[in-house]
């Protein structure tokens, strides 16, 4: 029971950060480049596991859209919710369930989430008749996002290791 309450509190904090961080980063003009919404969702999956990470990822874009108007609801928030849901679920699955190395878990989830984003954008942009091809996918998911990806690879593992060491997050026990 205590573990579920702890996970609920962490997940709620990550949802709040998922709305607040983009507001701060967009004021600085760096929102789409530094990917501030991704950080709390990835953390939620790593710290709390699959269902909490998935729920956080699914909720954050819609909540942010409702509260701030960013991202636009359709097709961007819909696509982002699928991408972030994949991030949250897969980081939890790889790190907490499969007990993979933290960096491998993070990178695998980031690649898979970007694949989900590409597929979702292809379908959703197709629905509204807007072009979305492989070049647009590579540009949005990798070229433009490179600074944010670098921040995630450096910042997230350091934070997870620190929280585990401080016993604020449950460490992974490997056999």
Residue pairs with C-beta under 8 A, 6 or more apart in sequence:
3 170
7 47
7 48
7 49
7 52
8 52
10 44
10 47
10 48
10 52
10 169
11 44
11 48
11 52
11 53
11 55
11 56
13 40
14 40
14 41
14 43
14 44
14 47
14 48
14 56
15 40
15 44
15 56
15 59
15 60
15 63
17 39
17 40
18 37
18 40
18 41
18 56
18 59
18 60
18 63
18 64
19 60
19 63
19 64
19 67
19 68
21 36
21 37
21 39
21 40
22 31
22 36
22 37
22 64
22 68
22 70
23 68
23 70
24 36
25 31
25 34
25 36
26 70
30 147
31 70
32 144
33 144
33 145
33 147
33 148
34 147
34 148
34 151
35 145
35 148
35 149
35 151
35 152
36 148
37 60
37 61
37 64
37 80
37 84
38 84
38 87
38 148
38 152
39 151
39 152
39 155
39 156
40 56
40 60
41 53
41 56
41 57
41 60
41 84
41 87
41 88
42 53
42 87
42 88
42 91
42 106
42 109
42 110
42 152
42 156
43 156
43 159
43 160
44 52
44 53
44 56
44 57
44 88
44 92
45 52
45 53
45 54
45 56
45 57
45 87
45 88
45 89
45 90
45 91
45 92
45 93
45 95
45 96
45 109
46 53
46 91
46 92
46 95
46 96
46 102
46 105
46 106
46 156
46 160
47 160
47 163
47 169
47 170
48 56
48 92
49 92
49 96
49 97
50 88
50 89
50 92
50 93
50 96
50 97
51 89
51 92
52 88
52 92
53 87
53 88
53 89
53 90
53 91
53 92
54 85
54 88
54 89
54 92
55 88
56 84
56 88
57 81
57 83
57 84
57 85
57 86
57 87
57 88
57 89
58 81
58 84
58 85
58 88
59 81
60 81
60 84
61 71
61 76
61 77
61 78
61 80
61 81
61 84
62 73
62 77
62 81
64 70
64 71
64 77
65 71
65 72
65 73
65 77
71 77
71 80
74 124
74 128
75 121
75 124
75 125
75 127
75 128
78 120
78 124
79 117
79 120
79 121
79 124
80 117
82 116
82 117
82 120
83 113
83 114
83 116
83 117
83 120
84 113
85 116
86 109
86 112
86 113
86 116
87 109
87 110
87 113
90 105
90 108
90 109
90 112
90 113
91 105
91 106
91 109
94 100
94 104
94 105
94 108
94 109
95 102
95 105
95 106
95 172
96 172
98 105
99 172
99 173
99 174
99 175
100 108
102 157
102 160
102 161
102 172
103 153
103 157
106 152
106 153
106 156
106 157
107 153
110 149
110 152
114 141
114 142
117 137
117 140
117 141
118 137
118 141
121 132
121 136
121 137
121 140
122 132
122 137
125 131
125 132
126 132
142 149
160 169
163 169
164 170
164 171
164 172
